[in-house]
Amino acid sequence: MLLFYQIKNLLYTFWYDKEINANFQVIGIKNKIIEVRNYFNLKFSVTNLQKQDFHLYQFLNIQGILNKEKHQIIIKQTTELTNWDFRHWLFKFYSGYDGYKQTLIPMTFGYTYGESQLLSDVSEIGILHILIISGFHFNIIYAVFERIFKKHKWIATVFIWIYWFVCSWSFSVNRAFMFKTIPKKKIFAKNENRYLFIAFICLLINNQNYVGIGLFITFSLSYLLLFTKNFKTFKDRVYISFFLWFISVLFISFLSKQINLLSIFIAPLFGLIYEVILLLSLILFWFPIIGYLLSASIMNIIYLLKKFVIAINLDFIFNKEIIVVMLYKSCLGVMYYFKFREAKVLMNK
């Protein structure tokens, strides 16, 4: 993998000259920048945006100046190209309706347009990991498809492929998708082997030349979650569930400015509500008037939950990256503790 990232760095460094004139596809829209990728799936941020209205999966010819160290392009001129990607037309159409940019598109498919009030609010409440990091929505949706198409499970697989193709390809989305779709052959009979393989593939298709904390959060928490299925005692299940919540909140919080002490009570409740909301948003997303009403209802629920915030400011904490590494190591420690304990029990039988 180190060799792979060195090759990617070389591509970033040598593929383009300082004066750039090339074709890209828009994959993210922020406040003052857009994120684009080229045909080699290399990601760049684009600044000095003109008044042009940009849309997801739009194809552009960009002329500008490339900052190779920051992988940033300063635009001089852009030209929209012919587009065959149906995702472009899908999001261009629905993003024009009220409630879609801020709520339904981020919640259902994971994309954001500038500052999302929804993500800002759930981050303040302390439940962002449920909405974005967990990837549990793939499990929910796949389970529903399987229930509907009991005799034809391949239809559920087709639907989950389409849903993944439309979603934003974060680490958590790719991990959840591949865990559901990669067949359990001999080499992947054990879930541990599947997770190692999936982690490698996720790193391989990552379109940046660095890995963010999202990779460690999604894989460490998901790997820990594997052990809960084998626990026979209720006490162990409670311990590991609390630990998962505690670590996930700390992972997110130490990368932000504050932590909500009441999120330990809000998270389980919202987790149940979120399953219902997600299914409703996926079904009602396609009907703009009903979608607007659903969006307003979601924001009302979030507004109500914001009343239950007891925040602790974390601005005084320095070297947060070191704390995050320590949290990651604690996850590994818990994993190996339960793994060795399980192996010891099997040996004593």
Residue pairs with C-beta under 8 A, 6 or more apart in sequence:
1 200
1 203
1 204
4 203
4 204
5 209
8 42
8 209
9 209
11 40
11 42
12 42
12 68
12 71
12 209
13 68
15 38
15 40
15 42
16 22
16 66
16 68
17 66
18 65
18 66
18 68
19 65
19 66
20 62
20 63
20 64
20 65
20 66
20 73
21 61
21 62
21 63
22 38
22 61
22 62
23 38
23 39
23 59
23 60
23 61
23 62
23 81
24 36
24 37
24 38
24 44
24 46
24 59
24 60
24 61
24 62
25 36
25 37
25 38
25 57
25 58
25 59
25 60
25 85
26 34
26 35
26 36
26 54
26 55
26 56
26 57
26 58
26 59
26 60
27 35
27 36
27 37
27 43
27 56
27 57
27 207
28 34
28 35
28 56
28 111
28 112
28 168
29 35
29 54
29 55
29 56
29 111
29 112
29 113
29 114
30 112
30 114
31 114
31 115
32 47
32 49
33 45
33 46
33 47
33 49
34 45
34 46
34 49
34 54
35 43
35 44
35 45
35 46
36 43
36 44
36 45
36 46
36 60
36 62
36 73
37 43
37 44
37 207
38 44
41 205
41 207
42 71
42 207
42 209
43 71
43 207
43 208
44 66
44 71
44 72
44 73
45 70
45 71
45 72
45 73
46 62
46 64
46 72
46 73
46 74
46 75
47 72
47 73
47 74
47 75
48 64
48 74
48 75
49 75
50 75
50 78
52 78
55 88
55 91
55 92
55 95
56 87
56 88
56 91
56 92
56 95
56 111
57 83
57 85
57 87
57 88
57 91
58 80
58 83
58 88
58 92
59 80
59 81
59 82
59 83
59 85
59 88
60 78
60 79
60 80
60 81
61 78
61 79
61 81
62 73
62 75
62 77
62 78
63 75
63 76
63 77
63 78
64 73
64 74
64 75
64 76
64 77
65 73
65 74
65 76
66 72
66 73
66 74
67 73
67 74
71 209
83 89
87 165
87 166
90 166
91 105
91 111
94 100
94 104
94 105
94 285
94 288
94 291
95 101
95 105
95 113
97 288
97 291
97 292
98 292
98 295
99 291
99 292
99 294
99 295
99 296
100 288
100 291
100 295
101 113
102 113
102 116
102 117
102 118
102 295
102 299
103 117
103 118
103 295
103 298
103 299
104 281
104 285
104 291
104 294
104 295
104 298
105 111
105 113
106 112
106 116
106 118
106 119
107 118
107 131
107 277
107 278
107 281
107 298
108 278
108 281
108 282
108 285
109 166
109 167
109 168
110 132
110 167
110 168
110 170
110 173
111 168
112 119
117 299
118 131
118 298
118 299
118 302
119 128
119 131
119 132
121 299
121 302
121 303
121 306
122 128
122 130
122 131
122 302
123 252
123 256
124 258
124 260
124 306
124 309
124 311
125 260
125 263
125 266
125 270
125 302
125 305
125 306
125 308
125 309
126 249
126 252
126 253
126 259
126 260
126 262
126 263
126 266
126 267
126 309
127 263
127 266
127 267
127 270
127 305
128 252
129 217
129 248
129 249
129 251
129 252
130 136
130 267
130 270
130 271
130 274
131 274
132 170
132 172
133 172
133 214
133 217
133 218
133 221
133 248
133 251
133 252
134 172
134 218
134 221
134 248
135 172
135 173
135 175
135 176
135 218
135 222
136 176
137 176
137 278
138 160
138 163
138 164
138 173
138 176
138 177
138 180
139 176
139 180
140 275
140 278
140 279
141 159
141 160
141 163
141 278
141 279
141 282
142 156
142 160
142 180
144 279
145 155
145 156
145 159
145 160
146 153
146 156
148 156
149 155
149 156
157 181
160 177
160 180
160 181
161 181
163 282
164 173
164 174
164 177
167 173
169 205
170 214
171 202
171 206
171 212
171 214
171 215
171 218
171 219
172 214
172 217
172 218
174 198
174 201
174 202
174 205
175 198
175 199
175 202
175 218
175 219
175 222
176 222
178 198
178 201
178 202
179 194
179 195
179 198
179 222
182 188
182 194
182 197
182 198
184 194
187 193
187 197
188 194
188 197
191 226
192 223
192 226
195 219
195 222
195 223
195 226
199 215
199 219
202 215
203 211
203 215
206 215
213 251
213 255
213 324
216 324
216 328
217 248
217 251
217 252
220 247
220 328
220 331
220 332
220 335
221 244
221 247
221 248
221 331
223 331
223 335
224 240
224 243
224 244
224 247
224 331
224 334
224 335
225 244
227 240
227 335
227 338
227 339
227 342
228 237
228 240
228 241
230 342
231 237
231 240
240 334
240 338
242 264
243 334
245 264
245 267
246 264
247 327
247 330
247 331
249 259
249 263
249 264
249 267
250 259
250 323
250 327
251 324
251 327
253 259
253 314
254 314
254 317
254 320
254 323
254 324
254 327
255 320
255 324
256 314
257 313
257 314
257 315
258 311
258 312
258 313
258 314
259 311
259 312
259 314
260 266
260 309
260 310
260 311
261 310
261 311
261 312
262 308
262 309
262 310
265 308
266 305
266 308
270 305
273 301
277 294
277 298
277 301
280 294
281 291
281 294
281 298
284 290
284 291
284 294
285 291
314 320
317 323
